[in-house]
């Protein structure tokens, strides 16, 4: 995910709007700056990090009882490109797939069929952010 300008971060206003839309978002565990709740570190986070947590929030809503994890890292700092990885946690194998795969609806009985559900959740999260006119 590329962010332009690269210094663009989550504002207080955006965080408040998103928590109003998705109250569980602030309760996620987050390892950014030590193990904390995402609500404690959301303001000032990168937009890709926010997209990671939005995608996880969508996945948890779609598949209650499943656990998901994510990681956001710099792929190319000079070009302001960050890589977002999502996976299921627990006995299931990680569900990483290339983001270029076509993404079907998230309406499946379980996300274990492929990584496409994870990709769709991430795409949905990015669309949500775009609609908020970032």
N, CA, C and O atoms as CSV, one atom per row, in Angstrom:
chain,resi,resn,atom,element,x,y,z
A,1,UNK,N,N,0.854,-1.161,0.000
A,1,UNK,CA,C,0.000,0.000,0.000
A,1,UNK,C,C,0.900,1.224,0.000
A,1,UNK,O,O,1.772,1.362,0.859
A,2,UNK,N,N,0.692,2.096,-0.948
A,2,UNK,CA,C,1.458,3.334,-1.014
A,2,UNK,C,C,0.649,4.461,-0.384
A,2,UNK,O,O,-0.567,4.533,-0.558
A,3,UNK,N,N,1.321,5.332,0.342
A,3,UNK,CA,C,0.671,6.468,0.996
A,3,UNK,C,C,1.312,7.743,0.479
A,3,UNK,O,O,2.533,7.897,0.518
A,4,UNK,N,N,0.484,8.650,-0.001
A,4,UNK,CA,C,0.995,9.906,-0.521
A,4,UNK,C,C,0.162,11.043,0.064
A,4,UNK,O,O,-1.047,11.060,-0.165
A,5,UNK,N,N,0.715,11.964,0.780
A,5,UNK,CA,C,2.120,12.053,1.162
A,5,UNK,C,C,2.466,11.030,2.241
A,5,UNK,O,O,1.603,10.639,3.027
A,6,UNK,N,N,3.733,10.595,2.281
A,6,UNK,CA,C,4.123,9.525,3.205
A,6,UNK,C,C,3.984,9.896,4.672
A,6,UNK,O,O,3.871,9.009,5.519
A,7,UNK,N,N,3.991,11.184,4.994
A,7,UNK,CA,C,3.869,11.594,6.390
A,7,UNK,C,C,2.420,11.638,6.884
A,7,UNK,O,O,2.171,11.950,8.049
A,8,UNK,N,N,1.468,11.326,6.005
A,8,UNK,CA,C,0.054,11.319,6.377
A,8,UNK,C,C,-0.195,10.249,7.437
A,8,UNK,O,O,0.170,9.087,7.258
A,9,UNK,N,N,-0.814,10.649,8.530
A,9,UNK,CA,C,-1.062,9.748,9.667
A,9,UNK,C,C,-2.519,9.845,10.100
A,9,UNK,O,O,-3.253,10.728,9.657
A,10,UNK,N,N,-2.926,8.930,10.968
A,10,UNK,CA,C,-4.287,8.913,11.501
A,10,UNK,C,C,-4.459,10.105,12.445
A,10,UNK,O,O,-3.704,10.269,13.403
A,11,UNK,N,N,-5.451,10.917,12.159
A,11,UNK,CA,C,-5.745,12.086,12.983
A,11,UNK,C,C,-6.717,11.719,14.110
A,11,UNK,O,O,-7.325,10.649,14.095
A,12,UNK,N,N,-6.852,12.621,15.081
A,12,UNK,CA,C,-7.839,12.423,16.156
A,12,UNK,C,C,-9.240,12.302,15.561
A,12,UNK,O,O,-10.035,11.456,15.970
A,13,UNK,N,N,-9.525,13.164,14.591
A,13,UNK,CA,C,-10.849,13.177,13.963
A,13,UNK,C,C,-11.149,11.857,13.246
A,13,UNK,O,O,-12.238,11.302,13.396
A,14,UNK,N,N,-10.191,11.359,12.474
A,14,UNK,CA,C,-10.386,10.092,11.764
A,14,UNK,C,C,-10.545,8.948,12.754
A,14,UNK,O,O,-11.412,8.094,12.570
A,15,UNK,N,N,-9.730,8.914,13.796
A,15,UNK,CA,C,-9.828,7.854,14.799
A,15,UNK,C,C,-11.211,7.859,15.447
A,15,UNK,O,O,-11.821,6.805,15.627
A,16,UNK,N,N,-11.700,9.045,15.794
A,16,UNK,CA,C,-13.022,9.171,16.424
A,16,UNK,C,C,-14.123,8.672,15.487
A,16,UNK,O,O,-15.033,7.962,15.916
A,17,UNK,N,N,-14.039,9.043,14.217
A,17,UNK,CA,C,-15.026,8.608,13.222
A,17,UNK,C,C,-15.016,7.091,13.070
A,17,UNK,O,O,-16.074,6.463,13.043
A,18,UNK,N,N,-13.829,6.502,12.970
A,18,UNK,CA,C,-13.733,5.058,12.771
A,18,UNK,C,C,-14.187,4.263,13.994
A,18,UNK,O,O,-14.823,3.219,13.855
A,19,UNK,N,N,-13.868,4.747,15.173
A,19,UNK,CA,C,-14.309,4.051,16.391
A,19,UNK,C,C,-15.834,4.147,16.520
A,19,UNK,O,O,-16.473,3.222,17.022
A,20,UNK,N,N,-16.414,5.256,16.071
A,20,UNK,CA,C,-17.876,5.366,16.065
A,20,UNK,C,C,-18.489,4.359,15.096
A,20,UNK,O,O,-19.539,3.782,15.380
A,21,UNK,N,N,-17.835,4.146,13.949
A,21,UNK,CA,C,-18.320,3.190,12.947
A,21,UNK,C,C,-18.078,1.750,13.376
A,21,UNK,O,O,-18.925,0.886,13.153
A,22,UNK,N,N,-16.926,1.487,13.991
A,22,UNK,CA,C,-16.504,0.129,14.344
A,22,UNK,C,C,-15.928,0.159,15.762
A,22,UNK,O,O,-14.709,0.203,15.930
A,23,UNK,N,N,-16.787,0.136,16.776
A,23,UNK,CA,C,-16.328,0.280,18.166
A,23,UNK,C,C,-15.288,-0.758,18.606
A,23,UNK,O,O,-14.465,-0.468,19.475
A,24,UNK,N,N,-15.312,-1.941,18.032
A,24,UNK,CA,C,-14.351,-2.971,18.438
A,24,UNK,C,C,-12.938,-2.688,17.934
A,24,UNK,O,O,-11.980,-3.297,18.409
A,25,UNK,N,N,-12.800,-1.779,16.987
A,25,UNK,CA,C,-11.496,-1.466,16.404
A,25,UNK,C,C,-10.489,-1.030,17.472
A,25,UNK,O,O,-9.330,-1.443,17.436
A,26,UNK,N,N,-10.917,-0.214,18.401
A,26,UNK,CA,C,-10.014,0.308,19.428
A,26,UNK,C,C,-9.572,-0.762,20.427
A,26,UNK,O,O,-8.589,-0.564,21.142
A,27,UNK,N,N,-10.274,-1.881,20.485
A,27,UNK,CA,C,-9.987,-2.923,21.477
A,27,UNK,C,C,-8.986,-3.968,20.993
A,27,UNK,O,O,-8.581,-4.829,21.774
A,28,UNK,N,N,-8.583,-3.917,19.745
A,28,UNK,CA,C,-7.628,-4.896,19.221
A,28,UNK,C,C,-6.310,-4.848,19.980
A,28,UNK,O,O,-5.872,-3.787,20.425
A,29,UNK,N,N,-5.691,-6.003,20.117
A,29,UNK,CA,C,-4.312,-6.035,20.613
A,29,UNK,C,C,-3.415,-5.489,19.505
A,29,UNK,O,O,-3.657,-5.732,18.323
A,30,UNK,N,N,-2.383,-4.755,19.896
A,30,UNK,CA,C,-1.477,-4.167,18.922
A,30,UNK,C,C,-0.074,-4.163,19.512
A,30,UNK,O,O,0.130,-3.764,20.658
A,31,UNK,N,N,0.885,-4.610,18.718
A,31,UNK,CA,C,2.261,-4.668,19.198
A,31,UNK,C,C,3.069,-3.443,18.816
A,31,UNK,O,O,4.275,-3.402,19.061
A,32,UNK,N,N,2.435,-2.445,18.224
A,32,UNK,CA,C,3.137,-1.212,17.893
A,32,UNK,C,C,3.478,-0.492,19.188
A,32,UNK,O,O,2.592,-0.215,19.996
A,33,UNK,N,N,4.756,-0.186,19.392
A,33,UNK,CA,C,5.221,0.492,20.611
A,33,UNK,C,C,4.906,-0.323,21.866
A,33,UNK,O,O,4.501,0.240,22.883
A,34,UNK,N,N,5.087,-1.639,21.800
A,34,UNK,CA,C,4.800,-2.518,22.935
A,34,UNK,C,C,3.383,-3.050,22.844
A,34,UNK,O,O,2.570,-2.504,22.098
A,35,UNK,N,N,3.070,-4.090,23.574
A,35,UNK,CA,C,1.734,-4.691,23.509
A,35,UNK,C,C,0.730,-3.758,24.184
A,35,UNK,O,O,0.806,-3.500,25.385
A,36,UNK,N,N,-0.209,-3.262,23.382
A,36,UNK,CA,C,-1.227,-2.329,23.851
A,36,UNK,C,C,-2.520,-2.581,23.103
A,36,UNK,O,O,-2.600,-3.459,22.244
A,37,UNK,N,N,-3.536,-1.794,23.445
A,37,UNK,CA,C,-4.772,-1.777,22.664
A,37,UNK,C,C,-4.547,-0.827,21.483
A,37,UNK,O,O,-3.863,0.188,21.616
A,38,UNK,N,N,-5.129,-1.164,20.327
A,38,UNK,CA,C,-4.948,-0.319,19.155
A,38,UNK,C,C,-5.459,1.099,19.410
A,38,UNK,O,O,-4.893,2.060,18.888
A,39,UNK,N,N,-6.513,1.241,20.198
A,39,UNK,CA,C,-7.044,2.558,20.513
A,39,UNK,C,C,-6.027,3.473,21.176
A,39,UNK,O,O,-6.135,4.695,21.081
A,40,UNK,N,N,-5.044,2.891,21.845
A,40,UNK,CA,C,-4.011,3.680,22.510
A,40,UNK,C,C,-2.964,4.212,21.530
A,40,UNK,O,O,-2.293,5.202,21.823
A,41,UNK,N,N,-2.822,3.577,20.391
A,41,UNK,CA,C,-1.782,3.977,19.432
A,41,UNK,C,C,-2.352,4.375,18.068
A,41,UNK,O,O,-1.595,4.691,17.150
A,42,UNK,N,N,-3.685,4.360,17.931
A,42,UNK,CA,C,-4.300,4.631,16.631
A,42,UNK,C,C,-3.937,6.015,16.109
A,42,UNK,O,O,-3.504,6.151,14.965
A,43,UNK,N,N,-4.110,7.046,16.940
A,43,UNK,CA,C,-3.770,8.409,16.503
A,43,UNK,C,C,-2.264,8.471,16.280
A,43,UNK,O,O,-1.476,8.137,17.165
A,44,UNK,N,N,-1.884,8.899,15.097
A,44,UNK,CA,C,-0.471,8.972,14.736
A,44,UNK,C,C,0.036,7.748,13.991
A,44,UNK,O,O,1.152,7.762,13.471
A,45,UNK,N,N,-0.773,6.682,13.932
A,45,UNK,CA,C,-0.372,5.481,13.187
A,45,UNK,C,C,-0.381,5.761,11.689
A,45,UNK,O,O,-1.023,6.703,11.224
A,46,UNK,N,N,0.334,4.937,10.948
A,46,UNK,CA,C,0.293,5.054,9.487
A,46,UNK,C,C,-1.055,4.565,8.975
A,46,UNK,O,O,-1.728,3.772,9.634
A,47,UNK,N,N,-1.440,5.038,7.809
A,47,UNK,CA,C,-2.700,4.586,7.219
A,47,UNK,C,C,-2.674,3.093,6.884
A,47,UNK,O,O,-3.696,2.431,7.062
A,48,UNK,N,N,-1.558,2.530,6.406
A,48,UNK,CA,C,-1.536,1.083,6.196
A,48,UNK,C,C,-1.741,0.298,7.506
A,48,UNK,O,O,-2.402,-0.741,7.503
A,49,UNK,N,N,-1.185,0.783,8.608
A,49,UNK,CA,C,-1.395,0.121,9.895
A,49,UNK,C,C,-2.875,0.170,10.272
A,49,UNK,O,O,-3.421,-0.807,10.786
A,50,UNK,N,N,-3.515,1.298,10.018
A,50,UNK,CA,C,-4.956,1.417,10.248
A,50,UNK,C,C,-5.722,0.447,9.356
A,50,UNK,O,O,-6.648,-0.215,9.824
A,51,UNK,N,N,-5.354,0.351,8.081
A,51,UNK,CA,C,-6.017,-0.574,7.161
A,51,UNK,C,C,-5.873,-2.015,7.652
A,51,UNK,O,O,-6.816,-2.800,7.553
A,52,UNK,N,N,-4.709,-2.363,8.176
A,52,UNK,CA,C,-4.488,-3.703,8.751
A,52,UNK,C,C,-5.517,-3.993,9.842
A,52,UNK,O,O,-6.155,-5.046,9.833
A,53,UNK,N,N,-5.676,-3.062,10.777
A,53,UNK,CA,C,-6.608,-3.285,11.885
A,53,UNK,C,C,-8.064,-3.257,11.428
A,53,UNK,O,O,-8.885,-4.002,11.963
A,54,UNK,N,N,-8.401,-2.421,10.457
A,54,UNK,CA,C,-9.762,-2.432,9.909
A,54,UNK,C,C,-10.065,-3.779,9.258
A,54,UNK,O,O,-11.150,-4.332,9.441
A,55,UNK,N,N,-9.109,-4.301,8.501
A,55,UNK,CA,C,-9.310,-5.605,7.851
A,55,UNK,C,C,-9.518,-6.696,8.899
A,55,UNK,O,O,-10.402,-7.539,8.746
A,56,UNK,N,N,-8.718,-6.687,9.956
A,56,UNK,CA,C,-8.874,-7.685,11.014
A,56,UNK,C,C,-10.240,-7.539,11.671
A,56,UNK,O,O,-10.887,-8.539,11.979
A,57,UNK,N,N,-10.681,-6.314,11.887
A,57,UNK,CA,C,-11.993,-6.087,12.484
A,57,UNK,C,C,-13.108,-6.676,11.616
A,57,UNK,O,O,-14.051,-7.277,12.131
A,58,UNK,N,N,-12.994,-6.500,10.309
A,58,UNK,CA,C,-13.971,-7.073,9.382
A,58,UNK,C,C,-13.936,-8.599,9.410
A,58,UNK,O,O,-14.984,-9.244,9.382
A,59,UNK,N,N,-12.745,-9.174,9.463
A,59,UNK,CA,C,-12.603,-10.630,9.497
A,59,UNK,C,C,-13.189,-11.222,10.776
A,59,UNK,O,O,-13.883,-12.238,10.731
A,60,UNK,N,N,-12.914,-10.598,11.900
A,60,UNK,CA,C,-13.443,-11.088,13.180
A,60,UNK,C,C,-14.969,-11.020,13.180
A,60,UNK,O,O,-15.633,-11.905,13.720
A,61,UNK,N,N,-15.518,-9.980,12.580
A,61,UNK,CA,C,-16.973,-9.859,12.480
A,61,UNK,C,C,-17.552,-10.949,11.575
A,61,UNK,O,O,-18.606,-11.512,11.870
A,62,UNK,N,N,-16.861,-11.241,10.478
A,62,UNK,CA,C,-17.349,-12.241,9.532
A,62,UNK,C,C,-17.223,-13.665,10.073
A,62,UNK,O,O,-18.064,-14.514,9.775
A,63,UNK,N,N,-16.187,-13.934,10.862
A,63,UNK,CA,C,-15.945,-15.276,11.390
A,63,UNK,C,C,-15.711,-15.230,12.893
A,63,UNK,O,O,-14.571,-15.334,13.348
A,64,UNK,N,N,-16.792,-15.074,13.675
A,64,UNK,CA,C,-16.629,-15.059,15.136
A,64,UNK,C,C,-15.961,-16.355,15.604
A,64,UNK,O,O,-16.248,-17.437,15.092
A,65,UNK,N,N,-15.095,-16.228,16.554
A,65,UNK,CA,C,-14.403,-17.405,17.081
A,65,UNK,C,C,-13.051,-17.645,16.437
A,65,UNK,O,O,-12.198,-18.313,17.022
A,66,UNK,N,N,-12.843,-17.114,15.249
A,66,UNK,CA,C,-11.533,-17.214,14.608
A,66,UNK,C,C,-10.677,-16.071,15.119
A,66,UNK,O,O,-11.190,-15.012,15.481
A,67,UNK,N,N,-9.376,-16.288,15.146
A,67,UNK,CA,C,-8.433,-15.243,15.535
A,67,UNK,C,C,-7.581,-14.886,14.325
A,67,UNK,O,O,-7.167,-15.760,13.564
A,68,UNK,N,N,-7.327,-13.605,14.158
A,68,UNK,CA,C,-6.537,-13.122,13.033
A,68,UNK,C,C,-5.413,-12.229,13.551
A,68,UNK,O,O,-5.526,-11.618,14.614
A,69,UNK,N,N,-4.350,-12.165,12.795
A,69,UNK,CA,C,-3.218,-11.315,13.142
A,69,UNK,C,C,-2.760,-10.578,11.898
A,69,UNK,O,O,-3.045,-10.991,10.774
A,70,UNK,N,N,-2.055,-9.496,12.111
A,70,UNK,CA,C,-1.537,-8.730,10.991
A,70,UNK,C,C,-0.188,-8.121,11.331
A,70,UNK,O,O,0.214,-8.035,12.491
A,71,UNK,N,N,0.481,-7.710,10.291
A,71,UNK,CA,C,1.759,-7.015,10.444
A,71,UNK,C,C,1.889,-6.023,9.296
A,71,UNK,O,O,1.589,-6.342,8.146
A,72,UNK,N,N,2.333,-4.833,9.619
A,72,UNK,CA,C,2.561,-3.797,8.616
A,72,UNK,C,C,4.020,-3.370,8.713
A,72,UNK,O,O,4.486,-2.939,9.768
A,73,UNK,N,N,4.735,-3.498,7.597
A,73,UNK,CA,C,6.155,-3.157,7.573
A,73,UNK,C,C,6.459,-2.336,6.321
A,73,UNK,O,O,5.707,-2.353,5.346
A,74,UNK,N,N,7.567,-1.625,6.373
A,74,UNK,CA,C,7.999,-0.866,5.203
A,74,UNK,C,C,8.513,-1.830,4.136
A,74,UNK,O,O,9.395,-2.645,4.408
A,75,UNK,N,N,7.971,-1.739,2.937
A,75,UNK,CA,C,8.494,-2.489,1.796
A,75,UNK,C,C,9.540,-1.636,1.075
A,75,UNK,O,O,10.555,-2.149,0.604
A,76,UNK,N,N,9.280,-0.335,0.997
A,76,UNK,CA,C,10.206,0.616,0.380
A,76,UNK,C,C,9.957,1.981,1.001
A,76,UNK,O,O,9.027,2.688,0.613
A,77,UNK,N,N,10.783,2.344,1.955
A,77,UNK,CA,C,10.603,3.594,2.700
A,77,UNK,C,C,10.711,4.823,1.786
A,77,UNK,O,O,9.961,5.784,1.952
A,78,UNK,N,N,11.630,4.794,0.835
A,78,UNK,CA,C,11.812,5.941,-0.059
A,78,UNK,C,C,10.590,6.197,-0.927
A,78,UNK,O,O,10.292,7.349,-1.241
A,79,UNK,N,N,9.880,5.150,-1.320
A,79,UNK,CA,C,8.682,5.293,-2.152
A,79,UNK,C,C,7.406,5.311,-1.311
A,79,UNK,O,O,6.303,5.358,-1.857
A,80,UNK,N,N,7.554,5.273,0.024
A,80,UNK,CA,C,6.420,5.285,0.962
A,80,UNK,C,C,5.463,4.125,0.706
A,80,UNK,O,O,4.244,4.295,0.708
A,81,UNK,N,N,6.041,2.937,0.485
A,81,UNK,CA,C,5.227,1.740,0.258
A,81,UNK,C,C,5.368,0.821,1.462
A,81,UNK,O,O,6.472,0.450,1.860
A,82,UNK,N,N,4.216,0.462,2.034
A,82,UNK,CA,C,4.211,-0.443,3.170
A,82,UNK,C,C,3.513,-1.742,2.776
A,82,UNK,O,O,2.580,-1.744,1.972
A,83,UNK,N,N,3.980,-2.836,3.352
A,83,UNK,CA,C,3.409,-4.155,3.097
A,83,UNK,C,C,2.536,-4.534,4.289
A,83,UNK,O,O,2.951,-4.402,5.440
A,84,UNK,N,N,1.324,-5.005,4.002
A,84,UNK,CA,C,0.401,-5.441,5.038
A,84,UNK,C,C,0.205,-6.946,4.880
A,84,UNK,O,O,-0.160,-7.416,3.802
A,85,UNK,N,N,0.446,-7.697,5.945
A,85,UNK,CA,C,0.240,-9.147,5.930
A,85,UNK,C,C,-0.851,-9.484,6.926
A,85,UNK,O,O,-0.875,-8.944,8.033
A,86,UNK,N,N,-1.752,-10.372,6.540
A,86,UNK,CA,C,-2.813,-10.852,7.413
A,86,UNK,C,C,-2.756,-12.368,7.451
A,86,UNK,O,O,-2.436,-13.009,6.449
A,87,UNK,N,N,-3.064,-12.938,8.600
A,87,UNK,CA,C,-3.111,-14.402,8.705
A,87,UNK,C,C,-4.102,-14.806,9.775
A,87,UNK,O,O,-4.462,-14.017,10.649
A,88,UNK,N,N,-4.536,-16.060,9.687
A,88,UNK,CA,C,-5.329,-16.623,10.766
A,88,UNK,C,C,-4.358,-17.086,11.834
A,88,UNK,O,O,-3.200,-17.375,11.532
A,89,UNK,N,N,-4.805,-17.161,13.072
A,89,UNK,CA,C,-3.948,-17.536,14.184
A,89,UNK,C,C,-4.521,-18.782,14.837
A,89,UNK,O,O,-5.736,-18.906,14.992
A,90,UNK,N,N,-3.653,-19.695,15.216
A,90,UNK,CA,C,-4.103,-20.889,15.914
A,90,UNK,C,C,-3.702,-22.123,15.154
A,90,UNK,O,O,-2.620,-22.187,14.571
A,91,UNK,N,N,-4.579,-23.103,15.163
A,91,UNK,CA,C,-4.260,-24.376,14.526
A,91,UNK,C,C,-4.279,-24.296,13.007
A,91,UNK,O,O,-3.646,-25.110,12.335
A,92,UNK,N,N,-4.993,-23.330,12.465
A,92,UNK,CA,C,-5.073,-23.201,11.018
A,92,UNK,C,C,-3.744,-22.683,10.477
A,92,UNK,O,O,-3.034,-21.935,11.149
A,93,UNK,N,N,-3.425,-23.087,9.271
A,93,UNK,CA,C,-2.198,-22.613,8.620
A,93,UNK,C,C,-2.356,-21.147,8.249
A,93,UNK,O,O,-3.479,-20.691,8.036
A,94,UNK,N,N,-1.265,-20.396,8.165
A,94,UNK,CA,C,-1.367,-19.009,7.703
A,94,UNK,C,C,-2.017,-18.943,6.329
A,94,UNK,O,O,-1.883,-19.858,5.517
A,95,UNK,N,N,-2.714,-17.857,6.088
A,95,UNK,CA,C,-3.483,-17.716,4.851
A,95,UNK,C,C,-2.948,-16.591,3.976
A,95,UNK,O,O,-3.725,-15.783,3.467
A,96,UNK,N,N,-1.647,-16.529,3.797
A,96,UNK,CA,C,-1.075,-15.472,2.964
A,96,UNK,C,C,-1.247,-15.831,1.485
A,96,UNK,O,O,-1.036,-16.976,1.086
A,97,UNK,N,N,-1.626,-14.856,0.698
A,97,UNK,CA,C,-1.731,-15.007,-0.753
A,97,UNK,C,C,-1.321,-13.697,-1.403
A,97,UNK,O,O,-1.291,-12.653,-0.751
A,98,UNK,N,N,-1.008,-13.758,-2.675
A,98,UNK,CA,C,-0.645,-12.539,-3.405
A,98,UNK,C,C,-1.861,-11.630,-3.534
A,98,UNK,O,O,-2.970,-12.098,-3.795
A,99,UNK,N,N,-1.652,-10.340,-3.353
A,99,UNK,CA,C,-2.762,-9.385,-3.387
A,99,UNK,C,C,-3.351,-9.225,-4.777
A,99,UNK,O,O,-4.389,-8.580,-4.924
A,100,UNK,N,N,-2.731,-9.785,-5.791
A,100,UNK,CA,C,-3.256,-9.645,-7.146
A,100,UNK,C,C,-4.348,-10.665,-7.462
A,100,UNK,O,O,-4.967,-10.591,-8.524
A,101,UNK,N,N,-4.593,-11.608,-6.566
A,101,UNK,CA,C,-5.636,-12.593,-6.822
A,101,UNK,C,C,-7.004,-11.931,-6.827
A,101,UNK,O,O,-7.215,-10.965,-6.093
A,102,UNK,N,N,-7.947,-12.425,-7.640
A,102,UNK,CA,C,-9.296,-11.868,-7.590
A,102,UNK,C,C,-9.911,-12.175,-6.235
A,102,UNK,O,O,-9.699,-13.259,-5.691
A,103,UNK,N,N,-10.663,-11.241,-5.689
A,103,UNK,CA,C,-11.208,-11.401,-4.339
A,103,UNK,C,C,-12.711,-11.659,-4.385
A,103,UNK,O,O,-13.474,-10.792,-4.809
A,104,UNK,N,N,-13.137,-12.826,-3.958
A,104,UNK,CA,C,-14.569,-13.112,-3.901
A,104,UNK,C,C,-15.186,-12.473,-2.666
A,104,UNK,O,O,-14.483,-11.851,-1.869
A,105,UNK,N,N,-16.482,-12.621,-2.506
A,105,UNK,CA,C,-17.166,-12.118,-1.322
A,105,UNK,C,C,-16.631,-12.803,-0.077
A,105,UNK,O,O,-16.143,-13.931,-0.139
A,106,UNK,N,N,-16.725,-12.112,1.057
A,106,UNK,CA,C,-16.288,-12.700,2.311
A,106,UNK,C,C,-17.346,-13.632,2.889
A,106,UNK,O,O,-17.147,-14.178,3.975
A,107,UNK,N,N,-18.455,-13.828,2.200
A,107,UNK,CA,C,-19.533,-14.662,2.715
A,107,UNK,C,C,-19.233,-16.133,2.505
A,107,UNK,O,O,-19.829,-16.771,1.637
A,108,UNK,N,N,-18.321,-16.673,3.288
A,108,UNK,CA,C,-17.966,-18.086,3.257
A,108,UNK,C,C,-18.127,-18.629,4.660
A,108,UNK,O,O,-18.138,-17.865,5.625
A,109,UNK,N,N,-18.251,-19.920,4.783
A,109,UNK,CA,C,-18.436,-20.494,6.106
A,109,UNK,C,C,-17.175,-20.397,6.959
A,109,UNK,O,O,-17.273,-20.209,8.172
A,110,UNK,N,N,-16.002,-20.521,6.359
A,110,UNK,CA,C,-14.743,-20.340,7.086
A,110,UNK,C,C,-13.747,-19.669,6.160
A,110,UNK,O,O,-13.871,-19.774,4.939
A,111,UNK,N,N,-12.758,-18.980,6.719
A,111,UNK,CA,C,-11.762,-18.335,5.872
A,111,UNK,C,C,-10.623,-19.261,5.481
A,111,UNK,O,O,-9.668,-18.816,4.844
A,112,UNK,N,N,-10.697,-20.540,5.845
A,112,UNK,CA,C,-9.545,-21.408,5.625
A,112,UNK,C,C,-9.410,-21.896,4.181
A,112,UNK,O,O,-8.395,-22.502,3.836
A,113,UNK,N,N,-10.403,-21.648,3.334
A,113,UNK,CA,C,-10.341,-22.141,1.954
A,113,UNK,C,C,-9.174,-21.550,1.181
A,113,UNK,O,O,-8.546,-22.237,0.375
A,114,UNK,N,N,-8.884,-20.288,1.424
A,114,UNK,CA,C,-7.752,-19.637,0.759
A,114,UNK,C,C,-7.500,-18.299,1.423
A,114,UNK,O,O,-8.235,-17.888,2.321
A,115,UNK,N,N,-6.474,-17.635,0.982
A,115,UNK,CA,C,-6.181,-16.310,1.497
A,115,UNK,C,C,-7.030,-15.221,0.867
A,115,UNK,O,O,-6.881,-14.050,1.215
A,116,UNK,N,N,-7.910,-15.577,-0.045
A,116,UNK,CA,C,-8.697,-14.566,-0.743
A,116,UNK,C,C,-9.613,-13.793,0.196
A,116,UNK,O,O,-9.865,-12.611,-0.037
A,117,UNK,N,N,-10.110,-14.420,1.238
A,117,UNK,CA,C,-10.957,-13.704,2.197
A,117,UNK,C,C,-10.157,-12.622,2.908
A,117,UNK,O,O,-10.682,-11.550,3.208
A,118,UNK,N,N,-8.892,-12.905,3.176
A,118,UNK,CA,C,-8.037,-11.914,3.823
A,118,UNK,C,C,-7.792,-10.736,2.889
A,118,UNK,O,O,-7.792,-9.581,3.315
A,119,UNK,N,N,-7.584,-11.040,1.624
A,119,UNK,CA,C,-7.368,-9.984,0.630
A,119,UNK,C,C,-8.614,-9.122,0.504
A,119,UNK,O,O,-8.518,-7.896,0.440
A,120,UNK,N,N,-9.783,-9.755,0.468
A,120,UNK,CA,C,-11.031,-9.000,0.346
A,120,UNK,C,C,-11.242,-8.104,1.566
A,120,UNK,O,O,-11.700,-6.970,1.426
A,121,UNK,N,N,-10.915,-8.595,2.750
A,121,UNK,CA,C,-11.060,-7.772,3.955
A,121,UNK,C,C,-10.149,-6.549,3.872
A,121,UNK,O,O,-10.556,-5.444,4.230
A,122,UNK,N,N,-8.940,-6.743,3.408
A,122,UNK,CA,C,-8.006,-5.620,3.278
A,122,UNK,C,C,-8.495,-4.628,2.228
A,122,UNK,O,O,-8.434,-3.417,2.441
A,123,UNK,N,N,-8.973,-5.128,1.109
A,123,UNK,CA,C,-9.504,-4.229,0.072
A,123,UNK,C,C,-10.704,-3.442,0.600
A,123,UNK,O,O,-10.837,-2.249,0.328
A,124,UNK,N,N,-11.573,-4.110,1.352
A,124,UNK,CA,C,-12.727,-3.431,1.928
A,124,UNK,C,C,-12.272,-2.336,2.887
A,124,UNK,O,O,-12.827,-1.238,2.886
A,125,UNK,N,N,-11.267,-2.630,3.703
A,125,UNK,CA,C,-10.737,-1.633,4.641
A,125,UNK,C,C,-10.197,-0.421,3.891
A,125,UNK,O,O,-10.453,0.715,4.289
A,126,UNK,N,N,-9.461,-0.647,2.821
A,126,UNK,CA,C,-8.900,0.466,2.035
A,126,UNK,C,C,-10.026,1.271,1.394
A,126,UNK,O,O,-9.960,2.500,1.361
A,127,UNK,N,N,-11.067,0.595,0.879
A,127,UNK,CA,C,-12.216,1.318,0.304
A,127,UNK,C,C,-12.889,2.182,1.366
A,127,UNK,O,O,-13.296,3.309,1.082
A,128,UNK,N,N,-13.010,1.657,2.599
A,128,UNK,CA,C,-13.609,2.448,3.688
A,128,UNK,C,C,-12.804,3.721,3.927
A,128,UNK,O,O,-13.373,4.802,4.076
A,129,UNK,N,N,-11.495,3.592,3.963
A,129,UNK,CA,C,-10.637,4.766,4.184
A,129,UNK,C,C,-10.754,5.754,3.037
A,129,UNK,O,O,-10.789,6.965,3.259
A,130,UNK,N,N,-10.816,5.248,1.814
A,130,UNK,CA,C,-10.958,6.139,0.656
A,130,UNK,C,C,-12.275,6.895,0.693
A,130,UNK,O,O,-12.321,8.076,0.347
A,131,UNK,N,N,-13.367,6.219,1.117
A,131,UNK,CA,C,-14.667,6.886,1.213
A,131,UNK,C,C,-14.658,7.996,2.257
A,131,UNK,O,O,-15.411,8.963,2.141
A,132,UNK,N,N,-13.821,7.864,3.266
A,132,UNK,CA,C,-13.724,8.908,4.283
A,132,UNK,C,C,-12.880,10.084,3.797
A,132,UNK,O,O,-12.565,10.992,4.565
A,133,UNK,N,N,-12.522,10.059,2.528
A,133,UNK,CA,C,-11.817,11.157,1.852
A,133,UNK,C,C,-10.492,11.493,2.497
A,133,UNK,O,O,-10.223,12.641,2.850
A,134,UNK,N,N,-9.671,10.471,2.643
A,134,UNK,CA,C,-8.321,10.722,3.153
A,134,UNK,C,C,-7.548,11.318,2.019
A,134,UNK,O,O,-6.368,11.631,2.173
